[in-house]
Amino acid sequence: MVDVPYDGITGIPPAEVPEVELYHPKSWWTQYVFSQDAKVIAIQYSLTASAIGLVALVLSWLMRLQLGFPGTFSFIDANQYLQFITMHGMIMVIYLLTALFLGGFGNYLIPLMVGARDMVFPYVNMLSYWVYLLAVLVLASTFFVPGGPTGAGWTLYPPQAILSGTPGQEWGIVLMLSSLILFIIGFTMGGLNYVVTVLQARTRGMTLMRLPLTVWGIFTATVMALLAFPALFVGSVMLLLDRLLGTSFFMPSLVEMGQLSKYGGGSPLLFQHLFWFFGHPEVYIVALPAFGIVSDLISTHARKNIFGYRMMVWAIVAIGALSFVVWAHHMYVSGMYPYFGFFFATTTLIIAIPTAIKVYNWVLTLWRGNIHLTIPMLFALGFIVTFVNGGLTGLFLGNVVVDVPLSDTMFVVAHFHMVMGVAPIMVVLGAIYHWYPKVTGRMLNNVLGQFHFWVTFLGAYLIFFPMHYLGLLGVPRRYFELGEAAFIPPSAHSLNQFITVVALTVGFAQMVFLFNLAWSLFEGEPSGGNPWRATTLEWQTPETPPGHGNWGKELPVVYRWAYDYSVPGAAEDFIPQNQPPTTGAIQGAAP
Amino acid sequence: MSAVILFLGVIAVIAGWWLSQQRLTAKPWLEAGPIDDFPGTGAMTWPAAKVGLGVFLAVAGSLFTLFISAYSMRMNMADWRTMPVPTVLWFNTGVLVISSVALQWAYVATRRNDIDGAIVGLLAAGGAAITFLAGQLLAWQQLNAAGYFVASNPANAFFYMITAVHGLHLTGGLLALGRTTAKVWHRNAATAEMRLSVELCTIYWHFLLLVWVVLLGLLTGWTNDFVDICRQLLS
């Protein structure tokens, strides 16, 4: 590529890109099924993740029915209840959120936002999806094997995960661990693509500091996931060997069903270290893409540049690094060396600093912004409030002395649902409303969207706020039924009924959302290429939905950062990233 | 978990160094217009596949380091009985070294446009790698015959598991090596693509050799003193 001098009058001539590099589908199968186009793979990922996510949603209803009305539903027994909580947790955290943020949004947005034609290794990218699908199918198959899915809890702690008292000990746990191993292999294939595409395939002028924060969030989260998932891989392989070959990596000697088991000498604590070495970064693997996306939603819909862009980038990187040294705050009650707890409480509180910087910057972006209360904006605002709430209870639980009495109560359930359940889901939903017009060329219905947002947002608070109170009362988590306990007043039971009713209502609102997705695909108002008048490159594609290769003949050239909203003196209240900097003669001349 | 923290520390230093080259202190809101080194994007001049391999090695490195972490935590428990080292492992190590050297030879040959030399190097490397895998299976068989079963002691279990994981990585590498050999076989002159393929295989082979040497040191217990010193320093 030659160095083109810039004379300030004409735009930079666009780069001529040879056609040969791009993979071209030749048949219906390779265009829509075994496609190597990142956009198709993104949609495949999103649909698969949503489908298995719906299963997890139904499981949560079943759990709530049991908790709200114990003894009423004869088709739910104690073992099934444990299986429901296990599968609900595992699906939501890994198969839904991780896959949706990185496989779904990552695949769709990275190439478009950095101005690339596709991911750098399209074939590996395609394999990534098919291995992910296989992992999902293996996971789903556990519902149909003898003994059903594992009921070990989503943390799969040994020794109970593979002992005969736990449901799904026969097949469920084996298939669960196999599915996790497959997921990690598939994710690694995809993750290599996301990272290398951001590193190598940015278009001309797209420096790192001109990347939209969405890309920063997904990029950092992918790097973290690539380094953290191996810990789950190691843990899963070792637990699988303990279960299948009778090794004793994690299994201490114990009496099982009245007989001394074949195991001996292993360390359950070792598994917890491995699990949480993955598990805590996982929280931020889900949160960082959400942070990035929400920054872009707020900036676009408040028509204002993001406040403190550099700080936002640094905070993302700092959170990514710090999240690797906080894992043992999940293990305060595990019996590990007590002084570890002190160390991990300190690092946990330190990570609140970059996180708080981000929250302040979102709020300061809103300050005196031209706020449009569109559906994506509503969800973004919902995210900020929810994340702050969930984050604050995190400060409680990060301290050893507060955590110990609250451990394994509903307070913990409320905390992590607010901070890594509801909050990222708010971003997912907001992002779907935001980018649906780009993916389909049509807007989602606004009235249905308003209904969906308000029911979901208010409902989530009605569900999870009371749970904090239940937790403070001492109501334990993972219990099939509470029975008679002196410290649990009758009001706790009626509160549980209330939560169940609200949970079912919120679930219904998601069905309305699904209807909206399907209906708008055919009947939605045509959106045009850039309905939100946004600056980032994905809105500047020549076609909507973007065609194969994204950009037609010429790649865009980037002249500015991603947040030129309401620039004083500019003709419009947004300036696309690929618009050259001079006004007048060449306005709009560049691609 | 200190081994993996150390490893991630190294990764963090590399990432930090790279980020420090990326003008992270730029004020992009003041810098509309072409950037100084236009049309550069700050992207590295390496081919994407090489960067991809680098990232993959970081992932594989993280995986092996985590196995090592688990190993060093588990070996302190009372039931640990160190296993004897099958002599065939020495032979295997030598064969793996030969495999790596042969690939290096092939890499140098492609750079000199010496196709025949490259084919000889690639085939020798592949043959040696297959011999290594066969030797590993032989070691398993010998241990099994001597009564060191996978489940009878955690030291045995770790040995079988870690050698299996290493062997699987090498098997994956053999697939890539096979494709590369086929690519070289049908050509008369070295192309940039061919050089890259051979180079990537070579890097991967050296990485797996390094991993094997570290694992061998750990599994045979020579590094126990070293691990103890590290542990004392850290605690």
Interface residues (C-beta under 8 A of the other chain):
Chain A: M1 D3 V4 Y6 I12 A15 V120 F121 T188 G191 L192 V195 V196 L199 Q200 A201 R202 T203 R204 G205 M206 T207 L208 M209 R210 V223 L226 L227 P230 A231 F233 V234 V237 M238 L241 L245 G246 T247 S248 F249 K262 G264 G265 G266 S267 L270 H273 L274 F277 N305 Y309 R310 V313 W314 V317 A321 F324 V325 V557 Y559 R560 W561 Y563 D564 P580 P581
Chain B: M1 V4 I5 L8 I11 A12 A15 L19 Q22 R23 L24 T25 A26 K27 P28 W29 E31 A32 G33 P34 I35 F38 P39 T41 G42 A43 M44 W46 A48 A49 V51 G52 V55 F56 A58 V59 S62 L63 L66 F67 A70 M73 R74 M77 A78 D79 W80 V150 A151 P154 A157 F158 M161 V165
